[in-house]
Structure formats: structure tokens, C-alpha cells
Amino acid sequence: MKEIYIKNLKIETPIILAPMAGITNFAYRRLLKEYSCPLVETEMVSDFALFYGNKETINMLKTDESEHPLSVQLFGGSKESLVKGAKVLFSLGGFEILDINLGCPVNKVVKENAGSSWLKNSRQEELYEAIKAVVDISPVPVTCKIRLGWDEESINVVSICKILESAGVSMISIHARTRSMMYSGTPKYEYIKLAKQSVNIPIIANGDIDSLEKAKEVLDITSVDGLMIGRGALGNPNLIRQLVTYFSTGGIIKDSTLIERVEALKKHFLYLEELKGEYKAISEMRGLSSHYLKGFNDTKKYRVKFTTMNSKSQFLDICQEILANLKQ
Ligand SMILES: Cc1cc2nc3c(=O)[nH]c(=O)nc-3n(C[C@H](O)[C@H](O)[C@H](O)COP(=O)(O)O)c2cc1C
């Protein structure tokens, strides 16, 4: 895999962490950086929330020097609000790429004309104007994250990519599903190949890449410039290291053992505790911990325990129990 340039920002081996609301906060990105992730991205932040100085949203932008380059993702439903939100982000600074969310399928977001609502054929002119307006005032490269289109009947990824390129966007990540597919159904990678052939800016493929084999398959089908990984690395951050190593040197890194997964899980919790305190960290890890046990036999009872834990000491006890049972 060759290096890419996002405008003039060089990314050596473009394996990119997908933005995930509620997950890709500073703590999780910090963990992924330790697994050699070349480019990480924040959770999406709302243009209105930024404009009104929402404290929780501003806190979502926490970063430090260890995780750069950093991409910050903005979502919004109109040119005016996106520009306003982007201006707040630029005044805060601390990131190298501004990514615009044009793919979120969630009703709450789409209802506000944001996320994948931008992919509707009826909005193409408006889309061009909005993205160009953001590009025109941006001191950093602007990228976009999209889907194949609104629904099966209106797959328009090629025309959307052309519009975004002409508006001055420097890279496009494409989730190989339509809005109406939400997160299920087989990704249609062949459309990403068509998009790649239609523009000159880097194209990144996304959707269901959860192993080295799958990554190679998606690259073969699409001939894209890089890959974006979301759920596949959740609970298995070693996947990022495996992909970066293979695509930079051809080297093969073994899958994580359960012991290594539990070590990663503990780090995830500790970083989250540092960021948000024990109470919130435990509450979030109730849902996240079981991802670290995925694929290992006889771990169901621990998953159940994680979902009902109430304190750090309970969390650490469950981790300890998993390790102790392994050694028997
Ligand atoms: C819990 C969750 C939260 C997500 N939040 C965002 C988000 O904030 N912005 C975005 O562009 N995509 C978001 N996505 C979509 C992912 O970035 C990605 O496109 C999708 O999960 C498909 O890739 P994957 O199969 O590698 O996970 C989210 C996905 C999940 C599962």
C-alpha cells in the first residue's frame, strides 16, 4: 500500500480508524495509537452544539500531541450551520484534518438534513455549495465520509465523489452500503471501485473489514488508496497493527491471545477512567468489554458479568478471573 497525500499531509500506510460516536473518544484513540494506527478520527461533533458552546461537545475534542495527525468529524444539515461549526473548530485548533459526515444513517441526524441526508439526488447542488464553503475557509484539508447513496434505487456514489472533488475535498472515505441498508446486508465494494476510477483524490474503502484476509479482498476488488476500520478493531486493536505491518512490510503479526485481549481491555478502561472518571468509564465499558472476548470459547459468563458491573474493582476482578481460569 502506497503512502497517500491528504492535500499536503502525508500518511505513510493509510489504515484509518473509522469515527464511531460513543467509542472513538480520546481514550480509545490513545489505545489505537499504541497499536500503530496511522490516522485516527474523533466521534462526530454537531455544528450547532459547537456554535452554542456545548460543554460536552467541546470536551469531545480533547486531544494531546501523541495522537497527531488527528481528524475531527463535523456533522450538520446546512451550509450556514456547517460553516459556523467549522469556524468554531478552527478557532479551537488542535487537529490536522476536518472530516464532514455525509453518511450517518441515524434518524435523529437525517431528520436535521445532516449525515446521509446529504446524499439525496435532490440535494447535489446544495451539497456542492456547502462543502465548497467549508473548504474555502478551512486552514486544514477537508475530507468527507459518505455511503453509496440514499437507497438501492439511487446509488450515486460516483456523482457524489465528483461533486466533492470539484468542491475541493482532499479525500473521501466510502462505507460500502446505502443509507437504507443501515449496518446490515453485504457491503457492495464494487461501487467503491467505480468511485475510485472516477476521481483523482485518495479514496478509502470502509465496511466490514475485520481481518487481514478481508482487507486484501477489499483492496483487490476496489483498488483504493487506503482502508478504514471501525467495528473490526473494536475489542481487537491488534487488527490495526496487523494491517499496518502487512501493508507496509509484508510482515505477518499473529492474532492476539485472550491474555493480550484482556490487557488491551484493561488499558481501554484505564484510559477511559482518566478521561471521564470511574463512574462513566464503568458505564461505557459495560457495553464495550464483551467485544474483547469475541471469538473466544467459554467467555459468555464473563460477558454477562461485564454488563452488570458497578465499579472499577469489579471490572478488575472479572479480568483477573478470566486470566486465572486460563492458567488452570
Ligand atoms: C457505534 C457506531 C458509531 C458510529 N459513529 C459514526 C460517526 O460518528 N461518524 C461516522 O462517520 N460514522 C460513524 N459510524 C460508522 C462507522 O464509521 C463505519 O462507517 C461503519 O461502522 C462501517 O465500518 P465497519 O464495518 O468497519 O465498522 C459509526 C458506527 C458505529 C457502529
The ligand as an SDF file (V2000), in Angstrom:
LIG
                    3D

 31 33  0  0  0  0  0  0  0  0999 V2000
  -21.3800    2.6310   17.2330 C   0  0  0  0  0  0  0  0  0  0  0  0
  -21.0670    3.2910   15.9220 C   0  0  0  0  0  0  0  0  0  0  0  0
  -20.9300    4.6680   15.8610 C   0  0  0  0  0  0  0  0  0  0  0  0
  -20.6320    5.2920   14.6340 C   0  0  0  0  0  0  0  0  0  0  0  0
  -20.4450    6.6530   14.6070 N   0  0  0  0  0  0  0  0  0  0  0  0
  -20.0540    7.2440   13.4520 C   0  0  0  0  0  0  0  0  0  0  0  0
  -19.7220    8.6230   13.4200 C   0  0  0  0  0  0  0  0  0  0  0  0
  -19.7410    9.3240   14.4380 O   0  0  0  0  0  0  0  0  0  0  0  0
  -19.3820    9.1610   12.2290 N   0  0  0  0  0  0  0  0  0  0  0  0
  -19.3210    8.4000   11.0680 C   0  0  0  0  0  0  0  0  0  0  0  0
  -18.9920    8.9180   10.0060 O   0  0  0  0  0  0  0  0  0  0  0  0
  -19.5940    7.0840   11.0850 N   0  0  0  0  0  0  0  0  0  0  0  0
  -19.9390    6.5010   12.2520 C   0  0  0  0  0  0  0  0  0  0  0  0
  -20.1610    5.1530   12.2720 N   0  0  0  0  0  0  0  0  0  0  0  0
  -19.9440    4.3490   11.0530 C   0  0  0  0  0  0  0  0  0  0  0  0
  -18.5060    3.8160   11.0090 C   0  0  0  0  0  0  0  0  0  0  0  0
  -17.5680    4.8610   10.9270 O   0  0  0  0  0  0  0  0  0  0  0  0
  -18.3110    2.8810    9.8080 C   0  0  0  0  0  0  0  0  0  0  0  0
  -18.5680    3.5970    8.6360 O   0  0  0  0  0  0  0  0  0  0  0  0
  -19.2360    1.6700    9.8590 C   0  0  0  0  0  0  0  0  0  0  0  0
  -19.2750    1.1000   11.1440 O   0  0  0  0  0  0  0  0  0  0  0  0
  -18.7880    0.6100    8.8440 C   0  0  0  0  0  0  0  0  0  0  0  0
  -17.4490    0.2400    9.0640 O   0  0  0  0  0  0  0  0  0  0  0  0
  -17.0150   -1.0480    9.9430 P   0  0  0  0  0  0  0  0  0  0  0  0
  -17.7540   -2.2240    9.3680 O   0  0  0  0  0  0  0  0  0  0  0  0
  -15.5230   -1.1380    9.7740 O   0  0  0  0  0  0  0  0  0  0  0  0
  -17.4450   -0.7760   11.3430 O   0  0  0  0  0  0  0  0  0  0  0  0
  -20.4750    4.5210   13.4650 C   0  0  0  0  0  0  0  0  0  0  0  0
  -20.6180    3.1270   13.5380 C   0  0  0  0  0  0  0  0  0  0  0  0
  -20.8990    2.5130   14.7380 C   0  0  0  0  0  0  0  0  0  0  0  0
  -21.0240    1.0110   14.7910 C   0  0  0  0  0  0  0  0  0  0  0  0
  1  2  1  0
  2  3  1  0
  2 30  2  0
  3  4  2  0
  4  5  1  0
  4 28  1  0
  5  6  2  0
  6  7  1  0
  6 13  1  0
  7  8  2  0
  7  9  1  0
  9 10  1  0
 10 11  2  0
 10 12  1  0
 12 13  2  0
 13 14  1  0
 14 15  1  0
 14 28  1  0
 15 16  1  0
 16 17  1  0
 16 18  1  0
 18 19  1  0
 18 20  1  0
 20 21  1  0
 20 22  1  0
 22 23  1  0
 23 24  1  0
 24 25  2  0
 24 26  1  0
 24 27  1  0
 28 29  2  0
 29 30  1  0
 30 31  1  0
M  END
$$$$
